[in-house]
Amino acid sequence: MVKRIIITLIGIIVLIGGLAGIKGLQIRRMIAHGDSFVPPPEVVTTAMAKNDSWESFLTAVGSLEAVQGVVVTAELTGKVVHIAFVPGTMVKAGDLLVQQDTSVESAQLRAAEAQVALAKTNFGRTKKLVANKTVSQSDFDNADAQYKQAVAQADNIRAVIGKKTIRAPFAGRLGIRQVNLGQILNEGDEIVSLQSLDPIYVNFLLPQQRLAQVHPGLAIRLTIDAFPGQVISGKITAINPQVDAATRNIRIQATVENPAELLRPGMYVNISVVFQDRIEVLAIPATSVLYAPYGDSVFVVEEKKNDANESSGLVLNQKFVRLGEKRGDYVSIISGLKQGETVVSTGVFKLRNGQAVVIDNTLSPEFKQMPKPADA
């Protein structure tokens, strides 16, 4: 009995040892296969680092202001008896806008003109008599003063009538009417907005460090959300002589032609101040950069050499770079990369240093310095 148990135990031990040997052999084979396994190359798109000449400009935000703009108001109290304008139309300088009631002033003017005529006659008569020494010099001076007073009184009434005859002070486009026929206008009451829209001013701020770079005549470009895709050109026409002590900014004013009146006072605009000098840069697509807190890097595609110094495929070499200005889809490289090197242009977040790759640019996007929303 004991002998049978011993034989059974020996058989079990032999069986377990055989299974362990087989399993160990399988594991060693798996390890060897893993050591010899080479993952397939990653398909990437590439772009070449190339020297480029970029336009130099400063960006800012600003607002539009009419060259001449005013809200026409009443100077004197009076009732509106005639409205001579149509809201939203163009008017010329001197065109009648509103006529207030001047019936009382017109009657006063006729009486004043009669007094002028009488005083003029008396003055002429006295002038002849004083020459013959028939009247005294004091009588002549009194007649002269009465004539001048009568003329001044008539001119004062005409001025009142003129102030109640409200005209356009300059040519421009009218806004929405603020008065009605028969309304009593008090001094300062608004009648209508009048704006001169062509040309139009653009006001914006630049930091004082840029003062040496800007001067009258420098070109600017405007873009505005109301008209996407349109770029409007203008020129700097004035620089404020005083720097804001609170912000250390200097106010710049440019003038832009506006024949179609697309631009209106009060609009918000994006401004680019264009300089004559151009910047020489080494540019790559911005999507080529792997951004990280410890440093930005790119993956350069290089040929892998075997022991015989022969090409055996393409591999990635991760290089850390120092970035400069960004322009559209491109970014400039200050250091870390050379002209002519080929970098991966998309999908860099999934790559690693030393990885084998295959280039396929059939699906590579088109990179532009000034992309439009439709290109996104």
C-alpha positions in Angstrom: 0.0 0.0 0.0 2.7 2.4 0.9 4.6 1.5 -2.2 1.6 2.4 -4.4 1.3 5.8 -2.7 5.0 6.5 -3.3 4.7 5.6 -6.9 1.6 7.8 -7.3 3.4 10.8 -5.7 6.4 10.3 -8.0 4.2 10.2 -11.0 2.4 13.4 -10.0 5.8 15.1 -9.4 7.0 14.0 -12.8 3.8 15.3 -14.5 4.0 18.6 -12.7 7.7 19.0 -13.7 6.8 18.2 -17.3 4.0 20.7 -17.4 6.3 23.4 -15.9 9.0 22.7 -18.4 6.6 22.9 -21.3 5.2 26.2 -19.9 8.7 27.6 -19.3 9.6 26.8 -22.9 6.5 28.6 -24.1 7.3 31.7 -22.1 10.9 31.7 -23.3 9.7 31.5 -26.9 7.3 34.4 -26.3 10.0 36.5 -24.8 12.3 35.8 -27.7 9.5 36.7 -30.1 8.9 40.0 -28.3 12.6 40.8 -28.4 12.7 40.3 -32.1 9.3 41.9 -32.9 9.5 45.1 -34.9 6.3 47.2 -35.0 5.2 48.4 -38.5 6.3 51.9 -39.5 3.9 54.8 -38.7 2.5 56.6 -41.7 3.1 60.4 -41.4 2.8 63.6 -43.4 5.8 65.9 -43.6 6.8 69.4 -44.4 10.2 71.0 -45.0 11.6 73.8 -42.8 12.2 76.6 -45.3 13.4 80.2 -45.2 10.7 82.7 -45.8 10.2 86.5 -45.9 7.3 87.6 -43.7 5.5 90.9 -43.8 6.2 92.9 -40.7 3.2 94.4 -38.9 1.6 95.3 -35.6 -1.9 94.3 -34.6 -4.4 96.3 -32.6 -8.1 96.9 -32.1 -9.8 100.2 -32.7 -13.1 101.9 -33.4 -14.4 104.0 -36.2 -15.3 107.7 -35.9 -16.8 110.0 -38.5 -14.6 112.7 -39.9 -17.5 115.0 -39.1 -20.4 113.9 -37.0 -22.9 115.7 -35.0 -26.5 115.5 -33.6 -28.3 118.5 -34.9 -30.2 120.2 -32.1 -32.4 123.3 -31.7 -30.7 126.5 -30.6 -33.9 128.3 -29.6 -37.3 127.3 -28.3 -40.0 127.2 -31.1 -42.7 125.1 -32.7 -41.8 122.9 -35.7 -43.8 124.1 -38.8 -41.9 122.3 -41.5 -39.7 119.1 -41.7 -37.7 119.3 -45.0 -35.6 116.1 -44.8 -36.1 112.3 -45.3 -34.4 110.1 -42.6 -31.4 108.2 -43.9 -30.7 110.3 -47.0 -27.7 112.3 -48.0 -27.8 116.1 -47.6 -25.5 118.9 -48.7 -24.1 121.6 -46.5 -26.8 124.3 -46.1 -29.8 122.1 -47.0 -32.9 123.0 -44.9 -33.7 120.4 -42.3 -36.4 121.9 -40.0 -38.2 125.2 -39.9 -39.5 126.6 -36.6 -42.3 129.1 -36.4 -40.9 132.6 -37.1 -44.1 134.5 -37.7 -43.5 136.8 -34.6 -39.9 137.4 -35.6 -40.9 138.2 -39.2 -43.3 140.9 -38.0 -40.7 142.3 -35.8 -38.2 142.3 -38.7 -40.6 144.4 -40.9 -40.9 146.9 -38.1 -37.2 147.0 -37.5 -36.5 147.4 -41.3 -38.9 150.4 -41.2 -37.0 151.9 -38.3 -33.7 151.3 -40.3 -35.2 153.2 -43.3 -36.3 156.1 -41.1 -33.0 156.3 -39.3 -31.1 156.2 -42.6 -33.1 159.1 -44.0 -32.6 161.2 -40.8 -28.9 160.4 -40.8 -28.6 161.5 -44.5 -30.5 164.7 -43.8 -28.5 165.5 -40.7 -25.3 164.8 -42.6 -26.1 167.5 -45.2 -27.2 170.0 -42.5 -24.0 169.5 -40.4 -22.0 170.2 -43.5 -23.8 173.6 -43.8 -23.4 174.1 -40.1 -27.2 174.3 -39.7 -27.2 171.6 -36.9 -24.7 170.9 -34.3 -22.2 168.1 -34.3 -24.0 166.4 -31.4 -27.2 166.2 -33.4 -25.2 164.5 -36.2 -23.7 162.0 -33.8 -27.1 161.3 -32.3 -28.6 160.6 -35.8 -25.6 158.3 -36.6 -26.1 156.3 -33.4 -29.8 155.9 -34.0 -29.2 154.6 -37.5 -26.6 152.1 -36.3 -28.9 150.9 -33.5 -31.7 150.4 -35.9 -29.5 148.3 -38.2 -28.2 146.2 -35.3 -31.8 145.6 -34.1 -32.8 144.3 -37.6 -29.7 142.1 -37.7 -30.5 140.6 -34.3 -34.0 139.6 -35.5 -32.6 138.1 -38.7 -30.2 136.1 -36.5 -33.1 134.7 -34.5 -34.9 133.8 -37.7 -31.7 132.1 -39.0 -31.4 130.0 -35.8 -35.0 128.9 -36.2 -34.3 127.9 -39.8 -32.2 124.8 -39.0 -29.8 123.7 -41.9 -27.2 121.0 -42.4 -23.8 122.3 -41.2 -22.0 120.0 -43.6 -22.6 117.3 -46.2 -23.3 113.8 -44.9 -25.9 111.1 -44.2 -28.9 111.7 -41.9 -30.0 109.4 -39.3 -33.4 108.7 -37.7 -35.7 111.7 -37.3 -36.3 112.7 -33.6 -38.9 115.4 -34.1 -42.5 115.7 -35.3 -44.5 118.4 -37.0 -46.1 120.8 -34.5 -43.7 119.7 -31.7 -42.4 122.5 -29.4 -38.6 122.2 -29.5 -36.7 123.5 -26.5 -33.1 124.6 -26.6 -30.8 121.6 -27.0 -33.5 119.1 -28.1 -32.2 116.6 -30.7 -33.5 116.7 -34.2 -31.4 114.2 -36.3 -27.9 112.7 -36.4 -25.7 113.8 -39.3 -22.5 111.9 -40.1 -19.9 112.3 -42.9 -19.0 108.7 -43.8 -16.5 109.0 -46.6 -13.7 109.0 -45.6 -13.9 107.8 -42.1 -11.4 107.9 -39.1 -10.0 104.8 -37.3 -8.8 105.4 -33.8 -6.6 102.8 -32.0 -3.9 102.6 -29.4 -0.3 101.3 -29.5 2.2 100.9 -26.7 4.8 103.7 -26.4 7.6 101.3 -27.2 6.3 101.2 -30.8 6.3 105.0 -31.2 9.6 105.0 -33.2 8.1 102.5 -35.7 4.9 104.4 -36.7 4.6 107.7 -38.6 2.0 109.4 -40.7 1.5 107.8 -44.1 2.1 104.3 -42.9 -0.3 101.8 -44.4 -2.9 99.9 -42.3 -5.3 97.1 -43.1 -8.8 96.7 -41.5 -10.9 93.6 -41.0 -14.3 93.6 -39.4 -16.7 90.9 -38.2 -19.6 92.4 -40.0 -17.9 91.8 -43.4 -15.8 88.6 -43.0 -13.2 88.1 -45.7 -13.0 91.8 -46.7 -9.7 93.7 -46.1 -9.9 97.5 -46.3 -6.8 99.6 -46.6 -6.0 103.0 -45.2 -3.2 105.2 -43.9 -2.1 106.7 -40.6 -2.9 110.5 -40.7 -2.3 111.6 -37.1 -0.4 110.6 -34.0 -1.4 112.1 -30.7 1.5 114.2 -29.2 0.6 113.1 -25.7 1.1 109.6 -24.2 -1.6 108.4 -21.8 0.1 108.5 -18.4 -2.1 105.7 -17.0 -1.6 103.1 -19.7 1.5 104.4 -21.5 -0.3 104.0 -24.8 -0.3 106.5 -27.6 -3.4 107.2 -29.6 -3.1 106.8 -33.4 -5.6 107.9 -36.0 -5.9 106.6 -39.6 -8.1 107.6 -42.5 -9.9 105.0 -44.6 -11.8 105.6 -47.8 -15.4 104.5 -47.4 -17.3 105.1 -50.7 -19.7 102.2 -50.2 -20.3 103.4 -46.6 -19.8 99.9 -45.3 -18.0 101.3 -42.3 -20.0 103.2 -39.7 -19.0 105.3 -36.7 -18.7 103.3 -33.5 -17.9 100.0 -35.2 -15.2 97.7 -33.7 -12.4 96.8 -36.1 -9.2 94.7 -36.2 -6.2 96.7 -37.4 -2.8 95.7 -38.8 -0.2 98.4 -39.1 2.0 97.3 -42.1 5.7 98.2 -42.0 8.0 98.4 -45.0 10.7 96.1 -43.6 10.2 92.3 -44.0 11.3 89.6 -41.5 13.5 86.7 -42.6 12.3 83.6 -40.8 12.7 79.8 -40.8 9.1 78.6 -41.0 7.3 75.3 -40.4 3.6 74.4 -39.9 2.4 75.2 -36.4 0.9 71.6 -36.2 4.4 70.2 -36.4 5.2 71.4 -32.9 4.7 69.2 -29.9 3.9 71.7 -27.1 5.0 70.7 -23.6 5.7 72.5 -20.3 9.3 71.4 -20.3 10.0 72.6 -23.9 8.5 72.5 -27.4 9.8 70.0 -29.8 9.5 68.7 -33.4 10.1 65.3 -35.0 12.6 65.4 -37.8 12.5 62.5 -40.3 15.9 61.0 -40.9 17.4 58.0 -42.7 18.3 55.0 -40.6 21.7 53.5 -41.4 22.6 49.8 -40.9 26.0 48.4 -40.0 27.0 48.6 -43.7 26.2 52.4 -43.6 23.3 51.7 -46.0 19.8 53.2 -45.7 17.3 50.9 -43.9 14.3 53.1 -43.7 13.2 56.3 -42.0 13.1 57.1 -38.3 12.1 60.0 -36.1 14.6 62.2 -34.3 12.9 64.5 -31.7 14.5 67.9 -31.5 13.7 70.7 -29.0 13.2 74.1 -30.6 12.7 77.7 -29.7 9.6 79.3 -31.3 9.1 82.8 -32.6 6.2 84.6 -34.1 3.1 82.7 -35.4 1.6 83.7 -38.7 -1.5 81.9 -39.9 -0.8 78.2 -40.2 3.0 78.7 -39.7 5.3 79.3 -36.8 8.9 80.6 -37.0 11.8 78.8 -35.5 14.4 80.8 -33.7 16.8 77.9 -32.9 16.9 74.1 -32.9 16.2 73.4 -36.5 17.9 74.0 -39.9 16.7 75.0 -43.3 15.8 72.0 -45.4 15.1 69.5 -42.6 11.9 67.5 -43.0 9.5 67.5 -40.0 6.3 65.7 -39.3 3.5 68.1 -40.0 0.5 66.4 -38.3 -0.3 64.0 -35.5 2.9 64.6 -33.6 1.2 63.8 -30.2 1.1 60.1 -31.0 4.8 59.7 -32.1 8.0 58.9 -30.1 11.7 59.4 -30.6 13.4 56.7 -32.8 10.1 55.4 -34.2 10.1 54.0 -37.8 7.9 55.9 -40.2 6.7 56.0 -43.8 5.9 59.3 -45.5 2.5 59.7 -47.3 1.6 63.3 -48.1 -1.5 62.6 -50.2 -3.7 63.7 -47.2 -1.5 66.5 -46.1 -3.5 69.7 -45.4 -2.6 73.0 -47.3 -0.9 75.4 -45.0 -1.3 79.2 -45.5 0.0 82.4 -43.9 -3.5 84.0 -44.1 -6.0 81.2 -43.8 -9.7 82.0 -44.1 -12.5 80.5 -42.0 -13.6 78.3 -45.0 -10.1 76.7 -44.9 -10.7 75.3 -41.5 
